[in-house]
Structures are given as structure tokens and as C-alpha cells.
Amino acid sequence: MTFKQAKELSILKWKWIIKNPPRINGDKYKYANKTSKANPKLKDLNSQCGFCEKYAVSWNDCPECPLYRKWGKTCYIMDSLFQQWLKPSCNKESKDSAKQILRDIEECEE
């Protein structure tokens, strides 16, 4: 997957998440495969930002990821901050976090 493809799929995924906050059968804590079932194009991006498809072959690749560099040498996608905003059903903080990640992805250089 090229950087451009990863970026396009990431943007698609995060826009979908913002419009369809995590909720499965009323259980707000199970994000599971909701995105991939609703949108097959997002199958490989269920729990990743998309850039990880290109960069995170191993943790050694993370320093090459533009989001990792942008976020001060950490990863909001794979660490607990990502998990924290997915858990709430649909509160303002969750949507704001998703929107910020989407903005960061859209701003990333190729």
C-alpha cells in the first residue's frame, strides 16, 4: 500500500467513524468489526489509522510514520488514547478526538 492510498483510506475511515460512532447492539464498549461490516473498503483499517498498513510492519518502523513524528514521537492510534475515545458511546470528546486525528491525517505530507 502506498502512502497516498493509506492516507485516502484513513480519511475515509475517520469520516465514517465520526458519522457512525461506535455502538453495536447497544453495547458501547464493543467496536469490533463494525466498520468493516458496514463498509468493506475499511476492512483492513478496523483498528488502525491506515498509515500503520504502510509503516508498522514492526515497531521499528514507527519513527518513519508522519503521524508518529507529528504527535511528538508517540502514536495516538495504537496507544490507550485511541482506545479511550472509542469506548464512550458518542460524546463530544469522542467526536472531537476523531476529528482532530482526521485533521492531522489530512495535513500529513506525502
C-alpha positions as a Markdown table, in Angstrom:
| # | Residue | x | y | z |
|---|---|---|---|---|
| 1 | Met | 0.0 | 0.0 | 0.0 |
| 2 | Thr | 1.4 | 3.4 | -0.9 |
| 3 | Phe | 1.4 | 6.4 | 1.4 |
| 4 | Lys | -1.2 | 8.1 | -0.8 |
| 5 | Gln | -3.5 | 5.0 | -0.7 |
| 6 | Ala | -3.1 | 4.7 | 3.1 |
| 7 | Lys | -3.9 | 8.4 | 3.5 |
| 8 | Glu | -7.1 | 8.2 | 1.3 |
| 9 | Leu | -8.3 | 5.1 | 3.2 |
| 10 | Ser | -7.5 | 6.7 | 6.6 |
| 11 | Ile | -9.5 | 9.8 | 5.7 |
| 12 | Leu | -12.4 | 7.6 | 4.5 |
| 13 | Lys | -12.3 | 5.6 | 7.7 |
| 14 | Trp | -12.2 | 8.5 | 10.1 |
| 15 | Lys | -15.0 | 10.4 | 8.3 |
| 16 | Trp | -17.1 | 7.2 | 8.6 |
| 17 | Ile | -16.3 | 6.9 | 12.4 |
| 18 | Ile | -17.3 | 10.5 | 13.0 |
| 19 | Lys | -20.7 | 10.0 | 11.3 |
| 20 | Asn | -21.2 | 6.5 | 12.9 |
| 21 | Pro | -19.9 | 6.5 | 16.4 |
| 22 | Pro | -19.0 | 3.1 | 18.0 |
| 23 | Arg | -22.1 | 1.2 | 19.0 |
| 24 | Ile | -23.0 | -2.4 | 18.5 |
| 25 | Asn | -26.3 | -3.8 | 19.7 |
| 26 | Gly | -26.4 | -1.1 | 22.4 |
| 27 | Asp | -23.0 | -2.2 | 23.8 |
| 28 | Lys | -20.9 | 1.0 | 23.7 |
| 29 | Tyr | -17.7 | -0.9 | 24.6 |
| 30 | Lys | -17.7 | -3.3 | 21.6 |
| 31 | Tyr | -16.3 | -1.6 | 18.5 |
| 32 | Ala | -15.3 | -4.9 | 17.0 |
| 33 | Asn | -15.8 | -5.2 | 13.2 |
| 34 | Lys | -18.5 | -2.6 | 12.9 |
| 35 | Thr | -16.6 | -0.5 | 10.3 |
| 36 | Ser | -15.6 | -3.4 | 8.1 |
| 37 | Lys | -19.1 | -4.9 | 8.1 |
| 38 | Ala | -20.8 | -1.6 | 7.3 |
| 39 | Asn | -18.1 | -0.6 | 4.7 |
| 40 | Pro | -16.0 | -3.4 | 3.3 |
| 41 | Lys | -13.5 | -0.9 | 1.9 |
| 42 | Leu | -12.5 | -0.3 | 5.5 |
| 43 | Lys | -11.9 | -4.0 | 6.4 |
| 44 | Asp | -8.1 | -3.7 | 6.8 |
| 45 | Leu | -8.4 | -0.4 | 8.7 |
| 46 | Asn | -10.7 | -1.6 | 11.5 |
| 47 | Ser | -8.3 | -0.8 | 14.4 |
| 48 | Gln | -5.6 | 1.1 | 12.6 |
| 49 | Cys | -5.3 | 4.6 | 11.2 |
| 50 | Gly | -4.3 | 3.3 | 7.8 |
| 51 | Phe | -0.7 | 4.6 | 7.9 |
| 52 | Cys | 0.1 | 1.6 | 10.0 |
| 53 | Glu | -0.7 | -0.5 | 7.0 |
| 54 | Lys | 2.4 | 1.0 | 5.5 |
| 55 | Tyr | 4.7 | 1.8 | 8.4 |
| 56 | Ala | 4.0 | -0.6 | 11.3 |
| 57 | Val | 5.4 | -3.8 | 9.9 |
| 58 | Ser | 7.2 | -3.6 | 13.2 |
| 59 | Trp | 7.5 | -1.0 | 16.0 |
| 60 | Asn | 10.9 | -0.1 | 14.5 |
| 61 | Asp | 9.1 | 1.5 | 11.5 |
| 62 | Cys | 7.0 | 3.9 | 13.6 |
| 63 | Pro | 9.7 | 6.7 | 13.6 |
| 64 | Glu | 9.1 | 6.8 | 9.8 |
| 65 | Cys | 5.4 | 7.4 | 10.1 |
| 66 | Pro | 4.5 | 11.1 | 9.6 |
| 67 | Leu | 1.7 | 11.0 | 12.2 |
| 68 | Tyr | 4.2 | 9.5 | 14.8 |
| 69 | Arg | 6.5 | 12.4 | 14.1 |
| 70 | Lys | 3.7 | 15.0 | 14.2 |
| 71 | Trp | 2.4 | 13.7 | 17.5 |
| 72 | Gly | 5.8 | 14.1 | 19.3 |
| 73 | Lys | 7.1 | 10.6 | 18.9 |
| 74 | Thr | 4.0 | 8.7 | 20.2 |
| 75 | Cys | 1.1 | 7.1 | 18.4 |
| 76 | Tyr | -2.5 | 8.2 | 19.3 |
| 77 | Ile | -3.8 | 5.4 | 17.1 |
| 78 | Met | -2.3 | 2.4 | 18.7 |
| 79 | Asp | -2.0 | 3.5 | 22.3 |
| 80 | Ser | -4.6 | 3.9 | 25.0 |
| 81 | Leu | -5.6 | 7.4 | 23.9 |
| 82 | Phe | -7.2 | 5.8 | 20.8 |
| 83 | Gln | -8.9 | 3.2 | 22.9 |
| 84 | Gln | -10.2 | 5.8 | 25.3 |
| 85 | Trp | -12.1 | 7.7 | 22.8 |
| 86 | Leu | -13.6 | 4.6 | 21.1 |
| 87 | Lys | -15.1 | 3.4 | 24.4 |
| 88 | Pro | -17.6 | 6.2 | 25.0 |
| 89 | Ser | -20.8 | 5.9 | 23.0 |
| 90 | Cys | -21.0 | 9.3 | 21.3 |
| 91 | Asn | -19.9 | 12.1 | 23.5 |
| 92 | Lys | -18.5 | 15.4 | 22.3 |
| 93 | Glu | -15.0 | 14.5 | 23.5 |
| 94 | Ser | -15.0 | 11.3 | 21.3 |
| 95 | Lys | -16.1 | 13.2 | 18.2 |
| 96 | Asp | -13.6 | 16.0 | 18.8 |
| 97 | Ser | -10.7 | 13.4 | 19.2 |
| 98 | Ala | -11.7 | 11.7 | 16.0 |
| 99 | Lys | -12.0 | 15.0 | 14.2 |
| 100 | Gln | -8.5 | 16.0 | 15.4 |
| 101 | Ile | -7.0 | 12.7 | 14.2 |
| 102 | Leu | -8.7 | 13.2 | 10.8 |
| 103 | Arg | -7.3 | 16.8 | 10.5 |
| 104 | Asp | -3.8 | 15.5 | 11.4 |
| 105 | Ile | -4.1 | 12.8 | 8.7 |
| 106 | Glu | -5.4 | 15.3 | 6.1 |
| 107 | Glu | -2.5 | 17.7 | 6.9 |
| 108 | Cys | 0.2 | 15.0 | 6.6 |
| 109 | Glu | 2.8 | 15.5 | 4.0 |
| 110 | Glu | 3.3 | 12.9 | 1.3 |
